Amino acid sequence: MFEVNVIFIEEIATKNGYKEKKVRRSYLVTDCDTVSVAESKIYEYLKDSAFPFEVKLAKESKIVGVV
């Protein structure tokens, strides 16, 4: 399992217009054996996202299992 951190750039409405806000979210990716496979699964999963995003970090997870 790999943990992948993704940064989304969301537009927030303010009284003077819009402001960009960076929001970090973490995803746990299973059924992969390399970082590059985990990243490609995230890109495929988020391809229709309403907000632009970038993968910031992908690393092997310390979580031992999902119940």
PDB file of N, H, CA, C and O in Angstrom:
ATOM      1  N   MET A   1       0.836  -1.177   0.000  1.00  0.00           N
ATOM      2  CA  MET A   1       0.000   0.000   0.000  1.00  0.00           C
ATOM      3  C   MET A   1       0.881   1.241   0.000  1.00  0.00           C
ATOM      4  O   MET A   1       1.965   1.268   0.582  1.00  0.00           O
ATOM      5  N   PHE A   2       0.377   2.260  -0.671  1.00  0.00           N
ATOM      6  H   PHE A   2      -0.504   2.238  -1.144  1.00  0.00           H
ATOM      7  CA  PHE A   2       1.103   3.517  -0.746  1.00  0.00           C
ATOM      8  C   PHE A   2       0.195   4.661  -0.326  1.00  0.00           C
ATOM      9  O   PHE A   2      -1.005   4.656  -0.601  1.00  0.00           O
ATOM     10  N   GLU A   3       0.786   5.642   0.345  1.00  0.00           N
ATOM     11  H   GLU A   3       1.761   5.646   0.568  1.00  0.00           H
ATOM     12  CA  GLU A   3       0.079   6.862   0.711  1.00  0.00           C
ATOM     13  C   GLU A   3       0.493   7.940  -0.293  1.00  0.00           C
ATOM     14  O   GLU A   3       1.680   8.189  -0.502  1.00  0.00           O
ATOM     15  N   VAL A   4      -0.504   8.571  -0.908  1.00  0.00           N
ATOM     16  H   VAL A   4      -1.468   8.369  -0.738  1.00  0.00           H
ATOM     17  CA  VAL A   4      -0.237   9.591  -1.918  1.00  0.00           C
ATOM     18  C   VAL A   4      -0.873  10.898  -1.462  1.00  0.00           C
ATOM     19  O   VAL A   4      -2.080  10.961  -1.230  1.00  0.00           O
ATOM     20  N   ASN A   5      -0.053  11.942  -1.335  1.00  0.00           N
ATOM     21  H   ASN A   5       0.928  11.891  -1.524  1.00  0.00           H
ATOM     22  CA  ASN A   5      -0.538  13.268  -0.962  1.00  0.00           C
ATOM     23  C   ASN A   5      -0.761  14.090  -2.226  1.00  0.00           C
ATOM     24  O   ASN A   5       0.126  14.207  -3.072  1.00  0.00           O
ATOM     25  N   VAL A   6      -1.948  14.650  -2.339  1.00  0.00           N
ATOM     26  H   VAL A   6      -2.669  14.555  -1.652  1.00  0.00           H
ATOM     27  CA  VAL A   6      -2.346  15.419  -3.520  1.00  0.00           C
ATOM     28  C   VAL A   6      -2.728  16.826  -3.075  1.00  0.00           C
ATOM     29  O   VAL A   6      -3.425  17.000  -2.074  1.00  0.00           O
ATOM     30  N   ILE A   7      -2.272  17.826  -3.820  1.00  0.00           N
ATOM     31  H   ILE A   7      -1.706  17.685  -4.632  1.00  0.00           H
ATOM     32  CA  ILE A   7      -2.647  19.204  -3.539  1.00  0.00           C
ATOM     33  C   ILE A   7      -3.621  19.656  -4.624  1.00  0.00           C
ATOM     34  O   ILE A   7      -3.314  19.621  -5.816  1.00  0.00           O
ATOM     35  N   PHE A   8      -4.799  20.080  -4.179  1.00  0.00           N
ATOM     36  H   PHE A   8      -5.048  20.109  -3.211  1.00  0.00           H
ATOM     37  CA  PHE A   8      -5.812  20.634  -5.074  1.00  0.00           C
ATOM     38  C   PHE A   8      -5.761  22.156  -4.980  1.00  0.00           C
ATOM     39  O   PHE A   8      -5.518  22.705  -3.906  1.00  0.00           O
ATOM     40  N   ILE A   9      -5.989  22.832  -6.092  1.00  0.00           N
ATOM     41  H   ILE A   9      -6.187  22.385  -6.965  1.00  0.00           H
ATOM     42  CA  ILE A   9      -6.084  24.290  -6.094  1.00  0.00           C
ATOM     43  C   ILE A   9      -7.551  24.629  -6.296  1.00  0.00           C
ATOM     44  O   ILE A   9      -8.082  24.551  -7.404  1.00  0.00           O
ATOM     45  N   GLU A  10      -8.193  25.007  -5.193  1.00  0.00           N
ATOM     46  H   GLU A  10      -7.762  25.070  -4.293  1.00  0.00           H
ATOM     47  CA  GLU A  10      -9.619  25.299  -5.215  1.00  0.00           C
ATOM     48  C   GLU A  10      -9.840  26.806  -5.231  1.00  0.00           C
ATOM     49  O   GLU A  10      -9.065  27.562  -4.645  1.00  0.00           O
ATOM     50  N   GLU A  11     -10.905  27.237  -5.906  1.00  0.00           N
ATOM     51  H   GLU A  11     -11.535  26.623  -6.381  1.00  0.00           H
ATOM     52  CA  GLU A  11     -11.257  28.650  -5.928  1.00  0.00           C
ATOM     53  C   GLU A  11     -12.308  28.905  -4.853  1.00  0.00           C
ATOM     54  O   GLU A  11     -13.358  28.262  -4.827  1.00  0.00           O
ATOM     55  N   ILE A  12     -12.014  29.843  -3.975  1.00  0.00           N
ATOM     56  H   ILE A  12     -11.162  30.366  -3.995  1.00  0.00           H
ATOM     57  CA  ILE A  12     -12.900  30.200  -2.881  1.00  0.00           C
ATOM     58  C   ILE A  12     -13.471  31.592  -3.164  1.00  0.00           C
ATOM     59  O   ILE A  12     -12.730  32.527  -3.466  1.00  0.00           O
ATOM     60  N   ALA A  13     -14.794  31.717  -3.063  1.00  0.00           N
ATOM     61  H   ALA A  13     -15.397  30.958  -2.817  1.00  0.00           H
ATOM     62  CA  ALA A  13     -15.436  33.010  -3.281  1.00  0.00           C
ATOM     63  C   ALA A  13     -15.170  33.933  -2.087  1.00  0.00           C
ATOM     64  O   ALA A  13     -15.333  33.532  -0.935  1.00  0.00           O
ATOM     65  N   THR A  14     -14.761  35.164  -2.373  1.00  0.00           N
ATOM     66  H   THR A  14     -14.628  35.489  -3.309  1.00  0.00           H
ATOM     67  CA  THR A  14     -14.573  36.189  -1.348  1.00  0.00           C
ATOM     68  C   THR A  14     -15.383  37.409  -1.750  1.00  0.00           C
ATOM     69  O   THR A  14     -15.962  37.443  -2.836  1.00  0.00           O
ATOM     70  N   LYS A  15     -15.428  38.403  -0.888  1.00  0.00           N
ATOM     71  H   LYS A  15     -14.957  38.376  -0.006  1.00  0.00           H
ATOM     72  CA  LYS A  15     -16.211  39.599  -1.212  1.00  0.00           C
ATOM     73  C   LYS A  15     -15.578  40.391  -2.352  1.00  0.00           C
ATOM     74  O   LYS A  15     -16.258  41.199  -2.985  1.00  0.00           O
ATOM     75  N   ASN A  16     -14.298  40.178  -2.626  1.00  0.00           N
ATOM     76  H   ASN A  16     -13.746  39.522  -2.112  1.00  0.00           H
ATOM     77  CA  ASN A  16     -13.608  40.881  -3.710  1.00  0.00           C
ATOM     78  C   ASN A  16     -13.428  40.019  -4.955  1.00  0.00           C
ATOM     79  O   ASN A  16     -12.708  40.416  -5.871  1.00  0.00           O
ATOM     80  N   GLY A  17     -14.051  38.873  -5.011  1.00  0.00           N
ATOM     81  H   GLY A  17     -14.636  38.550  -4.267  1.00  0.00           H
ATOM     82  CA  GLY A  17     -13.901  37.985  -6.165  1.00  0.00           C
ATOM     83  C   GLY A  17     -13.578  36.573  -5.717  1.00  0.00           C
ATOM     84  O   GLY A  17     -14.228  36.022  -4.829  1.00  0.00           O
ATOM     85  N   TYR A  18     -12.574  36.001  -6.338  1.00  0.00           N
ATOM     86  H   TYR A  18     -12.045  36.448  -7.060  1.00  0.00           H
ATOM     87  CA  TYR A  18     -12.168  34.635  -6.013  1.00  0.00           C
ATOM     88  C   TYR A  18     -10.720  34.603  -5.565  1.00  0.00           C
ATOM     89  O   TYR A  18      -9.896  35.416  -5.984  1.00  0.00           O
ATOM     90  N   LYS A  19     -10.434  33.634  -4.697  1.00  0.00           N
ATOM     91  H   LYS A  19     -11.104  32.974  -4.357  1.00  0.00           H
ATOM     92  CA  LYS A  19      -9.095  33.440  -4.181  1.00  0.00           C
ATOM     93  C   LYS A  19      -8.741  31.971  -4.340  1.00  0.00           C
ATOM     94  O   LYS A  19      -9.573  31.100  -4.086  1.00  0.00           O
ATOM     95  N   GLU A  20      -7.518  31.691  -4.756  1.00  0.00           N
ATOM     96  H   GLU A  20      -6.842  32.398  -4.962  1.00  0.00           H
ATOM     97  CA  GLU A  20      -7.076  30.305  -4.863  1.00  0.00           C
ATOM     98  C   GLU A  20      -6.600  29.815  -3.506  1.00  0.00           C
ATOM     99  O   GLU A  20      -5.877  30.510  -2.792  1.00  0.00           O
ATOM    100  N   LYS A  21      -7.019  28.608  -3.166  1.00  0.00           N
ATOM    101  H   LYS A  21      -7.607  28.043  -3.746  1.00  0.00           H
ATOM    102  CA  LYS A  21      -6.628  27.997  -1.904  1.00  0.00           C
ATOM    103  C   LYS A  21      -6.082  26.606  -2.195  1.00  0.00           C
ATOM    104  O   LYS A  21      -6.708  25.828  -2.914  1.00  0.00           O
ATOM    105  N   LYS A  22      -4.929  26.297  -1.645  1.00  0.00           N
ATOM    106  H   LYS A  22      -4.420  26.930  -1.061  1.00  0.00           H
ATOM    107  CA  LYS A  22      -4.342  24.968  -1.801  1.00  0.00           C
ATOM    108  C   LYS A  22      -4.833  24.078  -0.676  1.00  0.00           C
ATOM    109  O   LYS A  22      -4.712  24.417   0.501  1.00  0.00           O
ATOM    110  N   VAL A  23      -5.389  22.933  -1.054  1.00  0.00           N
ATOM    111  H   VAL A  23      -5.487  22.657  -2.010  1.00  0.00           H
ATOM    112  CA  VAL A  23      -5.929  21.984  -0.090  1.00  0.00           C
ATOM    113  C   VAL A  23      -5.199  20.655  -0.278  1.00  0.00           C
ATOM    114  O   VAL A  23      -5.148  20.116  -1.384  1.00  0.00           O
ATOM    115  N   ARG A  24      -4.639  20.135   0.805  1.00  0.00           N
ATOM    116  H   ARG A  24      -4.680  20.573   1.704  1.00  0.00           H
ATOM    117  CA  ARG A  24      -3.897  18.865   0.751  1.00  0.00           C
ATOM    118  C   ARG A  24      -4.816  17.732   1.188  1.00  0.00           C
ATOM    119  O   ARG A  24      -5.487  17.816   2.216  1.00  0.00           O
ATOM    120  N   ARG A  25      -4.831  16.670   0.385  1.00  0.00           N
ATOM    121  H   ARG A  25      -4.286  16.601  -0.450  1.00  0.00           H
ATOM    122  CA  ARG A  25      -5.607  15.474   0.727  1.00  0.00           C
ATOM    123  C   ARG A  25      -4.724  14.250   0.563  1.00  0.00           C
ATOM    124  O   ARG A  25      -3.834  14.220  -0.287  1.00  0.00           O
ATOM    125  N   SER A  26      -4.976  13.248   1.380  1.00  0.00           N
ATOM    126  H   SER A  26      -5.699  13.272   2.070  1.00  0.00           H
ATOM    127  CA  SER A  26      -4.193  12.012   1.328  1.00  0.00           C
ATOM    128  C   SER A  26      -5.058  10.864   0.848  1.00  0.00           C
ATOM    129  O   SER A  26      -6.225  10.753   1.225  1.00  0.00           O
ATOM    130  N   TYR A  27      -4.484  10.015   0.019  1.00  0.00           N
ATOM    131  H   TYR A  27      -3.537  10.106  -0.286  1.00  0.00           H
ATOM    132  CA  TYR A  27      -5.160   8.836  -0.502  1.00  0.00           C
ATOM    133  C   TYR A  27      -4.310   7.609  -0.203  1.00  0.00           C
ATOM    134  O   TYR A  27      -3.084   7.649  -0.298  1.00  0.00           O
ATOM    135  N   LEU A  28      -4.969   6.531   0.155  1.00  0.00           N
ATOM    136  H   LEU A  28      -5.966   6.498   0.232  1.00  0.00           H
ATOM    137  CA  LEU A  28      -4.305   5.256   0.368  1.00  0.00           C
ATOM    138  C   LEU A  28      -4.566   4.407  -0.872  1.00  0.00           C
ATOM    139  O   LEU A  28      -5.715   4.134  -1.216  1.00  0.00           O
ATOM    140  N   VAL A  29      -3.498   3.996  -1.534  1.00  0.00           N
ATOM    141  H   VAL A  29      -2.564   4.218  -1.255  1.00  0.00           H
ATOM    142  CA  VAL A  29      -3.614   3.256  -2.791  1.00  0.00           C
ATOM    143  C   VAL A  29      -3.158   1.819  -2.556  1.00  0.00           C
ATOM    144  O   VAL A  29      -2.050   1.576  -2.077  1.00  0.00           O
ATOM    145  N   THR A  30      -4.026   0.874  -2.900  1.00  0.00           N
ATOM    146  H   THR A  30      -4.926   1.071  -3.289  1.00  0.00           H
ATOM    147  CA  THR A  30      -3.705  -0.537  -2.709  1.00  0.00           C
ATOM    148  C   THR A  30      -3.453  -1.196  -4.059  1.00  0.00           C
ATOM    149  O   THR A  30      -3.636  -0.581  -5.109  1.00  0.00           O
ATOM    150  N   ASP A  31      -3.038  -2.429  -4.017  1.00  0.00           N
ATOM    151  H   ASP A  31      -2.889  -2.929  -3.164  1.00  0.00           H
ATOM    152  CA  ASP A  31      -2.805  -3.245  -5.215  1.00  0.00           C
ATOM    153  C   ASP A  31      -1.791  -2.621  -6.166  1.00  0.00           C
ATOM    154  O   ASP A  31      -2.010  -2.566  -7.376  1.00  0.00           O
ATOM    155  N   CYS A  32      -0.692  -2.155  -5.609  1.00  0.00           N
ATOM    156  H   CYS A  32      -0.515  -2.199  -4.626  1.00  0.00           H
ATOM    157  CA  CYS A  32       0.409  -1.670  -6.453  1.00  0.00           C
ATOM    158  C   CYS A  32       1.726  -1.973  -5.736  1.00  0.00           C
ATOM    159  O   CYS A  32       1.774  -2.116  -4.514  1.00  0.00           O
ATOM    160  N   ASP A  33       2.782  -2.066  -6.529  1.00  0.00           N
ATOM    161  H   ASP A  33       2.743  -1.950  -7.521  1.00  0.00           H
ATOM    162  CA  ASP A  33       4.059  -2.441  -5.924  1.00  0.00           C
ATOM    163  C   ASP A  33       5.153  -1.385  -6.080  1.00  0.00           C
ATOM    164  O   ASP A  33       6.261  -1.566  -5.574  1.00  0.00           O
ATOM    165  N   THR A  34       4.853  -0.280  -6.776  1.00  0.00           N
ATOM    166  H   THR A  34       3.953  -0.133  -7.187  1.00  0.00           H
ATOM    167  CA  THR A  34       5.819   0.801  -6.915  1.00  0.00           C
ATOM    168  C   THR A  34       5.133   2.152  -6.758  1.00  0.00           C
ATOM    169  O   THR A  34       3.915   2.271  -6.891  1.00  0.00           O
ATOM    170  N   VAL A  35       5.941   3.159  -6.473  1.00  0.00           N
ATOM    171  H   VAL A  35       6.931   3.062  -6.365  1.00  0.00           H
ATOM    172  CA  VAL A  35       5.427   4.519  -6.332  1.00  0.00           C
ATOM    173  C   VAL A  35       4.809   5.002  -7.634  1.00  0.00           C
ATOM    174  O   VAL A  35       3.755   5.637  -7.621  1.00  0.00           O
ATOM    175  N   SER A  36       5.448   4.711  -8.750  1.00  0.00           N
ATOM    176  H   SER A  36       6.305   4.195  -8.760  1.00  0.00           H
ATOM    177  CA  SER A  36       4.943   5.196 -10.040  1.00  0.00           C
ATOM    178  C   SER A  36       3.576   4.601 -10.377  1.00  0.00           C
ATOM    179  O   SER A  36       2.739   5.277 -10.975  1.00  0.00           O
ATOM    180  N   VAL A  37       3.344   3.351 -10.001  1.00  0.00           N
ATOM    181  H   VAL A  37       4.024   2.802  -9.515  1.00  0.00           H
ATOM    182  CA  VAL A  37       2.030   2.742 -10.231  1.00  0.00           C
ATOM    183  C   VAL A  37       0.982   3.409  -9.338  1.00  0.00           C
ATOM    184  O   VAL A  37      -0.145   3.644  -9.774  1.00  0.00           O
ATOM    185  N   ALA A  38       1.348   3.713  -8.099  1.00  0.00           N
ATOM    186  H   ALA A  38       2.263   3.522  -7.745  1.00  0.00           H
ATOM    187  CA  ALA A  38       0.429   4.397  -7.188  1.00  0.00           C
ATOM    188  C   ALA A  38       0.069   5.777  -7.731  1.00  0.00           C
ATOM    189  O   ALA A  38      -1.099   6.166  -7.703  1.00  0.00           O
ATOM    190  N   GLU A  39       1.058   6.519  -8.223  1.00  0.00           N
ATOM    191  H   GLU A  39       2.006   6.203  -8.246  1.00  0.00           H
ATOM    192  CA  GLU A  39       0.803   7.837  -8.803  1.00  0.00           C
ATOM    193  C   GLU A  39      -0.108   7.749 -10.017  1.00  0.00           C
ATOM    194  O   GLU A  39      -1.036   8.546 -10.155  1.00  0.00           O
ATOM    195  N   SER A  40       0.144   6.799 -10.887  1.00  0.00           N
ATOM    196  H   SER A  40       0.897   6.151 -10.775  1.00  0.00           H
ATOM    197  CA  SER A  40      -0.686   6.675 -12.088  1.00  0.00           C
ATOM    198  C   SER A  40      -2.118   6.295 -11.734  1.00  0.00           C
ATOM    199  O   SER A  40      -3.049   6.724 -12.415  1.00  0.00           O
ATOM    200  N   LYS A  41      -2.314   5.499 -10.685  1.00  0.00           N
ATOM    201  H   LYS A  41      -1.557   5.151 -10.133  1.00  0.00           H
ATOM    202  CA  LYS A  41      -3.673   5.169 -10.237  1.00  0.00           C
ATOM    203  C   LYS A  41      -4.394   6.413  -9.715  1.00  0.00           C
ATOM    204  O   LYS A  41      -5.592   6.577  -9.943  1.00  0.00           O
ATOM    205  N   ILE A  42      -3.667   7.289  -9.016  1.00  0.00           N
ATOM    206  H   ILE A  42      -2.693   7.156  -8.831  1.00  0.00           H
ATOM    207  CA  ILE A  42      -4.272   8.530  -8.524  1.00  0.00           C
ATOM    208  C   ILE A  42      -4.655   9.433  -9.684  1.00  0.00           C
ATOM    209  O   ILE A  42      -5.753   9.991  -9.695  1.00  0.00           O
ATOM    210  N   TYR A  43      -3.770   9.587 -10.659  1.00  0.00           N
ATOM    211  H   TYR A  43      -2.879   9.134 -10.651  1.00  0.00           H
ATOM    212  CA  TYR A  43      -4.095  10.418 -11.822  1.00  0.00           C
ATOM    213  C   TYR A  43      -5.328   9.880 -12.551  1.00  0.00           C
ATOM    214  O   TYR A  43      -6.177  10.655 -12.992  1.00  0.00           O
ATOM    215  N   GLU A  44      -5.427   8.574 -12.675  1.00  0.00           N
ATOM    216  H   GLU A  44      -4.738   7.944 -12.317  1.00  0.00           H
ATOM    217  CA  GLU A  44      -6.603   7.973 -13.318  1.00  0.00           C
ATOM    218  C   GLU A  44      -7.860   8.199 -12.471  1.00  0.00           C
ATOM    219  O   GLU A  44      -8.921   8.509 -13.013  1.00  0.00           O
ATOM    220  N   TYR A  45      -7.750   8.048 -11.165  1.00  0.00           N
ATOM    221  H   TYR A  45      -6.888   7.796 -10.725  1.00  0.00           H
ATOM    222  CA  TYR A  45      -8.880   8.216 -10.252  1.00  0.00           C
ATOM    223  C   TYR A  45      -9.392   9.654 -10.243  1.00  0.00           C
ATOM    224  O   TYR A  45     -10.598   9.884 -10.149  1.00  0.00           O
ATOM    225  N   LEU A  46      -8.489  10.615 -10.341  1.00  0.00           N
ATOM    226  H   LEU A  46      -7.509  10.428 -10.417  1.00  0.00           H
ATOM    227  CA  LEU A  46      -8.862  12.026 -10.244  1.00  0.00           C
ATOM    228  C   LEU A  46      -8.947  12.748 -11.589  1.00  0.00           C
ATOM    229  O   LEU A  46      -9.036  13.976 -11.620  1.00  0.00           O
ATOM    230  N   LYS A  47      -8.920  12.019 -12.684  1.00  0.00           N
ATOM    231  H   LYS A  47      -8.847  11.022 -12.659  1.00  0.00           H
ATOM    232  CA  LYS A  47      -8.873  12.658 -14.004  1.00  0.00           C
ATOM    233  C   LYS A  47     -10.058  13.577 -14.275  1.00  0.00           C
ATOM    234  O   LYS A  47      -9.922  14.512 -15.064  1.00  0.00           O
ATOM    235  N   ASP A  48     -11.208  13.352 -13.658  1.00  0.00           N
ATOM    236  H   ASP A  48     -11.319  12.592 -13.016  1.00  0.00           H
ATOM    237  CA  ASP A  48     -12.391  14.186 -13.873  1.00  0.00           C
ATOM    238  C   ASP A  48     -12.614  15.171 -12.726  1.00  0.00           C
ATOM    239  O   ASP A  48     -13.730  15.651 -12.527  1.00  0.00           O
ATOM    240  N   SER A  49     -11.572  15.469 -11.984  1.00  0.00           N
ATOM    241  H   SER A  49     -10.665  15.079 -12.145  1.00  0.00           H
ATOM    242  CA  SER A  49     -11.684  16.374 -10.840  1.00  0.00           C
ATOM    243  C   SER A  49     -12.092  17.774 -11.297  1.00  0.00           C
ATOM    244  O   SER A  49     -11.662  18.249 -12.348  1.00  0.00           O
ATOM    245  N   ALA A  50     -12.921  18.418 -10.496  1.00  0.00           N
ATOM    246  H   ALA A  50     -13.271  18.033  -9.642  1.00  0.00           H
ATOM    247  CA  ALA A  50     -13.367  19.778 -10.805  1.00  0.00           C
ATOM    248  C   ALA A  50     -12.243  20.795 -10.582  1.00  0.00           C
ATOM    249  O   ALA A  50     -12.307  21.906 -11.108  1.00  0.00           O
ATOM    250  N   PHE A  51     -11.229  20.433  -9.821  1.00  0.00           N
ATOM    251  H   PHE A  51     -11.177  19.530  -9.394  1.00  0.00           H
ATOM    252  CA  PHE A  51     -10.133  21.347  -9.505  1.00  0.00           C
ATOM    253  C   PHE A  51      -8.816  20.805 -10.029  1.00  0.00           C
ATOM    254  O   PHE A  51      -8.614  19.591 -10.050  1.00  0.00           O
ATOM    255  N   PRO A  52      -7.914  21.687 -10.453  1.00  0.00           N
ATOM    256  CA  PRO A  52      -6.581  21.214 -10.836  1.00  0.00           C
ATOM    257  C   PRO A  52      -5.857  20.655  -9.611  1.00  0.00           C
ATOM    258  O   PRO A  52      -6.100  21.086  -8.484  1.00  0.00           O
ATOM    259  N   PHE A  53      -4.977  19.704  -9.844  1.00  0.00           N
ATOM    260  H   PHE A  53      -4.779  19.354 -10.760  1.00  0.00           H
ATOM    261  CA  PHE A  53      -4.272  19.066  -8.736  1.00  0.00           C
ATOM    262  C   PHE A  53      -2.891  18.641  -9.171  1.00  0.00           C
ATOM    263  O   PHE A  53      -2.585  18.567 -10.361  1.00  0.00           O
ATOM    264  N   GLU A  54      -2.058  18.361  -8.174  1.00  0.00           N
ATOM    265  H   GLU A  54      -2.307  18.421  -7.207  1.00  0.00           H
ATOM    266  CA  GLU A  54      -0.753  17.776  -8.438  1.00  0.00           C
ATOM    267  C   GLU A  54      -0.416  16.795  -7.330  1.00  0.00           C
ATOM    268  O   GLU A  54      -0.752  17.007  -6.165  1.00  0.00           O
ATOM    269  N   VAL A  55       0.248  15.725  -7.711  1.00  0.00           N
ATOM    270  H   VAL A  55       0.520  15.552  -8.657  1.00  0.00           H
ATOM    271  CA  VAL A  55       0.716  14.756  -6.725  1.00  0.00           C
ATOM    272  C   VAL A  55       1.972  15.336  -6.101  1.00  0.00           C
ATOM    273  O   VAL A  55       2.948  15.617  -6.798  1.00  0.00           O
ATOM    274  N   LYS A  56       1.946  15.516  -4.792  1.00  0.00           N
ATOM    275  H   LYS A  56       1.153  15.288  -4.227  1.00  0.00           H
ATOM    276  CA  LYS A  56       3.065  16.132  -4.095  1.00  0.00           C
ATOM    277  C   LYS A  56       4.019  15.097  -3.516  1.00  0.00           C
ATOM    278  O   LYS A  56       5.232  15.303  -3.506  1.00  0.00           O
ATOM    279  N   LEU A  57       3.471  13.977  -3.031  1.00  0.00           N
ATOM    280  H   LEU A  57       2.485  13.810  -3.039  1.00  0.00           H
ATOM    281  CA  LEU A  57       4.303  12.977  -2.375  1.00  0.00           C
ATOM    282  C   LEU A  57       3.648  11.617  -2.501  1.00  0.00           C
ATOM    283  O   LEU A  57       2.435  11.481  -2.338  1.00  0.00           O
ATOM    284  N   ALA A  58       4.445  10.630  -2.787  1.00  0.00           N
ATOM    285  H   ALA A  58       5.430  10.741  -2.920  1.00  0.00           H
ATOM    286  CA  ALA A  58       3.967   9.247  -2.786  1.00  0.00           C
ATOM    287  C   ALA A  58       5.014   8.421  -2.039  1.00  0.00           C
ATOM    288  O   ALA A  58       6.202   8.470  -2.357  1.00  0.00           O
ATOM    289  N   LYS A  59       4.556   7.667  -1.046  1.00  0.00           N
ATOM    290  H   LYS A  59       3.590   7.627  -0.788  1.00  0.00           H
ATOM    291  CA  LYS A  59       5.482   6.865  -0.253  1.00  0.00           C
ATOM    292  C   LYS A  59       4.794   5.598   0.201  1.00  0.00           C
ATOM    293  O   LYS A  59       3.566   5.508   0.233  1.00  0.00           O
ATOM    294  N   GLU A  60       5.607   4.627   0.550  1.00  0.00           N
ATOM    295  H   GLU A  60       6.604   4.700   0.524  1.00  0.00           H
ATOM    296  CA  GLU A  60       5.052   3.378   1.063  1.00  0.00           C
ATOM    297  C   GLU A  60       4.399   3.655   2.411  1.00  0.00           C
ATOM    298  O   GLU A  60       4.975   4.330   3.263  1.00  0.00           O
ATOM    299  N   SER A  61       3.201   3.132   2.593  1.00  0.00           N
ATOM    300  H   SER A  61       2.733   2.583   1.900  1.00  0.00           H
ATOM    301  CA  SER A  61       2.426   3.391   3.789  1.00  0.00           C
ATOM    302  C   SER A  61       2.903   2.526   4.951  1.00  0.00           C
ATOM    303  O   SER A  61       3.342   1.391   4.760  1.00  0.00           O
ATOM    304  N   LYS A  62       2.810   3.078   6.154  1.00  0.00           N
ATOM    305  H   LYS A  62       2.454   3.999   6.309  1.00  0.00           H
ATOM    306  CA  LYS A  62       3.116   2.308   7.358  1.00  0.00           C
ATOM    307  C   LYS A  62       1.890   1.574   7.861  1.00  0.00           C
ATOM    308  O   LYS A  62       1.980   0.816   8.827  1.00  0.00           O
ATOM    309  N   ILE A  63       0.758   1.780   7.233  1.00  0.00           N
ATOM    310  H   ILE A  63       0.685   2.396   6.448  1.00  0.00           H
ATOM    311  CA  ILE A  63      -0.476   1.070   7.603  1.00  0.00           C
ATOM    312  C   ILE A  63      -0.313  -0.389   7.202  1.00  0.00           C
ATOM    313  O   ILE A  63       0.076  -0.689   6.073  1.00  0.00           O
ATOM    314  N   VAL A  64      -0.604  -1.276   8.110  1.00  0.00           N
ATOM    315  H   VAL A  64      -0.920  -1.032   9.027  1.00  0.00           H
ATOM    316  CA  VAL A  64      -0.383  -2.693   7.849  1.00  0.00           C
ATOM    317  C   VAL A  64      -1.601  -3.388   7.224  1.00  0.00           C
ATOM    318  O   VAL A  64      -1.467  -4.468   6.650  1.00  0.00           O
ATOM    319  N   GLY A  65      -2.782  -2.778   7.332  1.00  0.00           N
ATOM    320  H   GLY A  65      -2.892  -1.900   7.798  1.00  0.00           H
ATOM    321  CA  GLY A  65      -3.949  -3.411   6.735  1.00  0.00           C
ATOM    322  C   GLY A  65      -5.169  -2.526   6.806  1.00  0.00           C
ATOM    323  O   GLY A  65      -5.253  -1.608   7.621  1.00  0.00           O
ATOM    324  N   VAL A  66      -6.115  -2.823   5.933  1.00  0.00           N
ATOM    325  H   VAL A  66      -6.047  -3.569   5.271  1.00  0.00           H
ATOM    326  CA  VAL A  66      -7.386  -2.138   5.907  1.00  0.00           C
ATOM    327  C   VAL A  66      -8.462  -3.185   6.201  1.00  0.00           C
ATOM    328  O   VAL A  66      -8.547  -4.200   5.511  1.00  0.00           O
ATOM    329  N   VAL A  67      -9.270  -2.940   7.212  1.00  0.00           N
ATOM    330  H   VAL A  67      -9.201  -2.115   7.773  1.00  0.00           H
ATOM    331  CA  VAL A  67     -10.269  -3.925   7.640  1.00  0.00           C
ATOM    332  C   VAL A  67     -11.611  -3.553   7.063  1.00  0.00           C
ATOM    333  O   VAL A  67     -12.598  -4.249   7.297  1.00  0.00           O
TER     334      VAL A  67
END
